Amino acid sequence: MDGRLLADVLVGGVAAGAVYALMALGLVLIYKTTEIVNFGHGDMATVCTFVAYAVAVQMGAPLAVAVVLSLVCAALLGALVEWGIFRVARTRHATVLSLVVATLGVALVLNGAVGVVWGHDVKTFPFLWTGPPVRVGAALLPVDQVLNLAVGVLLAAALYGFFRYTVPGIAMRATISNQAAAHLVGIPVDRMFALSWAIGSALGALAGILAAPVLYLEPNRMVDLLLKGFAAAVLGGMDSLPGAPVGGVVLGVLENLAGAYGSLELKASLAFLLIVIALALRPQGLMGTYRHRRV
Amino acid sequence: MRNPWAWSLALGAVLLPAVVPGYGLYVLTLGLIFAAAAIGLNLLTGQAGQVSMGHAGFMGIGAYTSALLSLRFAFPLALSIPLAAVGAAVVGLALGVPALRLSGPYLAVATLGFGTFVSQFLLKWESLTGGYMGLKPHRLLWTSAIPEDWQLYYFTVAILAGLSWLALRVERSRLGRAMVAVRDAEWVAQASGIDPVRTKLAAFALSAGYAGLAGALQAHVVGFISPSDFSLQASIFLLSAVVIGGLASVPGAVVGAVALTVGFQALSGVRDLRSILYGGAMVLVVMFFPGGLWRLRLNGLFTRKPVAVVWRRSRATGP
């Protein structure tokens, strides 16, 4: 294989990984603050992508408006799920496992609702940005992948800034590291939970919108993206925010390599093979910290 | 079985064919088969605290093992079904080894990967498994005629009764108590002489064996299997059955599995609505009855004793 193709494959993998990373970031953020593994993440993203579809395609509004509205919807939905369901369940001493099962319930409800409102036929979603392929280093990239890459990098930087320099960001980190202490110094822990659900859900919606032009839109289309997001999150370390983009990019690149030099069938199951191998070697993920069991 | 509800359930199960029509019995039979797998998953997840999101994979292994043994090698079903359970248990043991190091979300994702791998594998190895087209295993036959729905029903009830009895015995055995100890405080268990490795491996093997047996039964009762019967959806279905029924409770697993299966079939005409009702029910049960349906206060009708809620986070703190 020549170097040009290899460069295409590598950069393309990074761009694909950027979308996985967005999905993974949302999952990790929610897991870190609330200990809930959100299996509803894919369907929440689907609902919000459909909202963008409704605004942009069905109502003919500009795409930028649709994206903003969709992200606002996502944040509201995330906060609503936390306030309406998990806060109540926690006060009744629900176990973490049953909370996770509740996220499966949320996923089912949203999936059914999307089916009722928008039906099951496959819809096309417009590309956010169209144009000729762009040269990135030695590689030639389709312009939508350049956008994925740019959004991924910008958001990673924005999240870093949020957690490093803003008051809510620091409060959220305090909540993550010690809930009781955070509560004692006056941080509204409940609201931090809702905030992390809102941000996580919006990140998922953004991943959905970026992936939708390629995947097309249909109620069950995001399952694959959700699984890839999980793979990336676990690979990077479920409790590590910087781990999520690392896991996403590693997954995207390896997947693309497998697709180019192996077979496309391999590409599909590679994600999980990779997880099992990675977890066997490093049970806490690439960048996660080993947590001693709380007693 | 001190619990009067358990007795009423058993009695109801025996008398049911008198009032339920043929197709209803068939659906109940399917529910009872799922219940067998749910009891197994409950031993692993409820009792030993190890989440599995790929348990339908074991059902698939059991179903295809028994189907292929009987179709290709003309094994009698009385031999191929138990062998399917053993095969699944061996795979469960093998999966248990890497799973020993994992917990929480990592274990969930790893087992989910296992389940996805099994259904992909069944799909891709067409020469053996028939791929999408699936297999048509022999129906359960003990006479020359195709068995009636009520015969299959009683057959499944009998097997499930045996499996429940075994699970209840295990629950109260040294192994069962060791599982609870490992679930609640692994290092405390270790300090008091319990081997967590052996306990977890035993839980994995036993639980996979139950699921394998259920899969084999499903293959020979339905008479058709395909990889999509054992997909991620089926695994999630099993896990929700266990949680909705009530974790760490054998009758809870049965109630959850039967209720979910009957509801699932009854609403199969209105898929989207079914998803909404199902998901809504799951959320509401977790919100308002965290102990599951089986631990509803209905028990108070017979006894005044408060109902213990297992599987709360251990309150014990400090070494």
Interface residues (C-beta under 8 A of the other chain):
Chain A: Y31 V37 F39 I85 V88 A89 R92 H93 A94 T95 V96 L97 S98 L99 V100 V101 A102 L104 G105 V106 A107 L108 V109 L110 N111 G112 A113 G115 V116 V223 L227 F230 A231 V234 M238 E265 A268 S269 A271 F272 L273 I275 V276 L279 A280 P283 Q284 G285 R293 V295
Chain B: T45 V51 P98 R101 L102 S103 G104 P105 Y106 A108 V109 A110 L112 G113 F114 T116 F117 Q120 K124 A185 E186 W187 V188 L232 I236 L239 S240 V243 I244 L247 R271 D272 L273 R274 S275 I276 L277 Y278 G279 G280 A281 M282 V283 V286 M287 F288 P290 V309 W311 R312 R313 S314 A316 T317 G318 P319
